[in-house]
Structure formats: C-alpha cells, structure tokens
Amino acid sequence: MRMPDPRDPGHHRKHRPGQPRTARKAKRKANKKDNPLRRPADRLRVLVNVLLVVLLIIGLPLAGWGAGTLTYDHYQGVVHSQNLGKHQVTAHLTANASRLVPGAVPGGAVGSAPVSWTDGSGTHTGRTIVVEGQKKGAAIRVWVDRTDRITLPPENSSVGLTSGVTAGIVAASTAAVLVSGAALGFHRSLDRRLDARWDKEWAEVEPKWSHRSDR
C-alpha cells in the first residue's frame, strides 16, 4: 500500500467528509450574484428581507422614541398647565372634622372640615381633608389655585415619564407587528405567483417531456 508523500502539497489539503469537491463548487457558484439559476424573484425576496432587517433595527427604536417623546412632552405640558399658580397656604379649621372614615390612614381616620385662610387678596374659606385629632382652630397646610380655591397637590413628572415609556413600547411593538405582517404577506403573495407561473410553464413543457404531444 502506497503511503502519502508528506512533500506532496495535496497531502496537506483538507477535505470535508461527506461533501464532494464538485458539490462545494456548485454551492459557491449558486451563491454568486451572476448565478443563472437565480431568478429575479429571488433577488427581490433577498432585498425585501434586507429592508425588513433594517426597519427592525433602525425603524423600531425610532418609532418607540418618537412616540414616547411626544407623549412625554404632551403630559409635561398638561401637568405644567395644571400646576400653574398652585401654592400652599396656612389655613385654620373653623369646626371639628366630620364624616370621619375609620382606618382610612394607619392609626387614624380621615374626614373633612371647613377651613379659612387670609392672604393679600383677603380672607377665603373652603373645605379640605383632615385626619383624626384635628379640632377647631388647628393650623394645617393646604394647596390652593390661582382663584384661591382648595385643590390637589401639584402632579410630578413621573406620570408623563410612565406614559411616555408605555407609549414608546406600544408604538415599537405595533410597528414590529405591522412590518412583520407586511413582509409575511409579501412572501406569501410572491410564492403564490411563482407557483402559478410554475404550473403554467409545466403545463407547456410536460407534454413534450412525456411525449404526449406526439400522440
């Protein structure tokens, strides 16, 4: 049995088991752009897949960022307009608290009581929420608006931030579903047209191959 010569350059070449060299050459040729077996529809399919990847990588973050930013800016404007003119004043209870709700807060109850306060525009009255133990004459801090009416404390930006993040996630997810659905619809439509063309061409060629046209 002849032993391989180590000096032979071919001795050091590696061959993949189970895959003949001719098959590898045919595979490389099939992957070339000038492959005659590659149909225009195949090139179109590749192009659509590339565009889909680009949209998923670049378009989805942009869609999420845009929707989130718009939503956050909107809520910031709303919060700013609602908080505009709100300020705290020191008011005094003009009567004991009434309509107490037991256990509304840890260790006590919550109710309402009439209060009054005085500022540069005069004396004002209103009704606010108080806790158990506050009696007539007790001093409390309340929030009032520009019209000197008792109002809720100012809202912070956490609501706008949460809404912006939620809107961004929803927008990105919706865009992903729409893009993926459009790509899937395109591929299915293309497959149906290719199948129809194949059936038509086969109907023309098959009689010649089977010699049925000579009968």
N, C-alpha and C positions, 0 to 999 in steps of 0.2 A: 504493500500500500504506500502510495507516494505521500510524503509529508509536505505540508505547505512550506514554501520558502519564505523565511522572515524578511528577506530583502525585497520580496515582491511587493510593490506599492499596493496592489489589490488585496494583499493579505490583511492590511490594516483597515480596510473599509468595513463599515458596519452596515449590516443589512437588517431591516426589520423583519422579524419572523412572521410568517403568515401573510405577508403583503408583497407580491412580486414587484420588481422594479418597474415593469411596464404599467402596472396599476397605479403606482405612485406618480409616474409621469403623466398618465391620463388625468389623474386627480388635479395635479398642478395646472395642467392645460385647461381643465374645466373651470378653474377658479380665475383664469385670466379674463380681462375685460373684453378681449377680442375673440372670445370663445364663440364659434359659430352656432353652438347649441344653446347659447344663452339668448332667450327671447327678449324683445322689448318689454314685455310684461314683467319679466324677472327683474330687469333693471328698474322698472317703475316700483316694484314691490320693495326692492332694497332702498330706493330713495325715500319712500314713504316711511319705512322703518327707521331710517336715519333721522328724518324730520320728527318722528314720534319721540325718539330718544332726546333730541334737542329740546322739544317742547316740555318733556317731563323734567329735564334737568334745569332748564332756564325758565320756562314759562310758569311752572307751578309755583316756585318761590316768588316770582314777580307778582303773580295773581294774589297769593296769600298776603304778601307785603302790602300791595296796593289796597286790597280790601280792608286789611287790618288798620292801615294808616288812616284811611278815610273814615272808618268807624270810630277810631280813637279821637280824631280831630272833631268829629261831629259831637261826640259825648263831652269832650272838653269844652266845646262852645256852649252846650246846653248847661253843663254844670257851672260854667263861669257866669252865664246869664242868670241862673237861679240863685247863685251865691252873691250876686252883685247887690251891695247895700246891706247885707246881713251883718248884724253886730250884736254884741252882748250888752245887757244892762242888768243892774241890780234891782230886783223887784221885791216887794213885801206882800206876804199873804194878808188879805183883808178878811179872811174867815178860815175856819178849820177845814182840813181836807175832807171831802165827801166821796161817796161811792168807791170806797176802798175795795180793792181786789186782793184777798188774802193770798200770800205766797207768790205774788207776781214777780218779786225780786227776792234773792236769798236773804232770809231773815226778816222780811217785812212785807208790806203790802203797797200797792200803787193806787192812787186815786187822782182827783183833780181838785183844784182850789182856785178861787179868784185872787188876782194879784194886781198891784198897781205900781207904777214907777214914774219918775219925773226926770225929764231931760230938758234940753234947751228949748224944745218946742212946747213944753207944758207937761201936764200930768196925763198919763194914759192908763187904761185898765185892760185886763184880759183874763183869760183862764188858761192854766197850764197844768202839766202833770207834776205831781209831788209824791213823795214817799211817806210812809208811815212815820209818825212822830213829829211832823212839821205842823205847827199850830199857827194861829192868827198872829201876825206881826213878824214871823220868821222871814229872814232875808234869803233869797235864792237868786241864782243867775239864770236868765232866760235869753233866748235868741229872738230878735225882732227884725223885721224887714224895713224897707225904706218908708213904708207907710205906717210904721210904728205898730204893726200887728205881730203877735207872737207867731213864730214859725219854727220849722225844724232846723237842726244844726246844719251847717254847710256840708255838702257832699264832697268827698275827696276824689282823687283821680283814679282810685282803684276800680271803680265801676267802668270807666272808659277803657282802662287797660284790659280788664277782663273781657269786655265786649269786643275790643279790637282783636285780641288773641283768638277769641271764638270765631269772629268773622273771618279772620285770616285762614284758620283751619278749615272752615266750611267752604270758603272760596277755593282753596287749593284742592280739597277733596272733590268738589264739584267739577273743577277743571280737569282733574285726572280722569274722572268717570266719563266726561264728555269726550276728551281726546281719545281715550282708550276705546270708547264705543264707536267713535268715528273711524278709527283705524280698523277695528274689527269689521265694521260694516263695509269698508272699502275692500278688505281682503276677501270677504265672502262674495261681494259683487264681482270682483275680479276673477275669483275661482269659478263662479257660475258662467261668466263669459268665456273663459278658457275651456271649460267643459263643453259648452255649446259649440265652440269652434272646433274642438277635437272631434265631437260627434259628427259634425258636418264634414270635416276632412276625411274622417274614417269611412263615412258613408260613400265618399267618392273613390277612395283608394282600395277599400276592402274587396270590392268585386274584381278588381284587376289582380290583386294578390291571390285571391282564391279561384281565379279563372272562371268565375261565374258569368262574367260579361261575354265570354266566348261561347257560352252555351245557347 
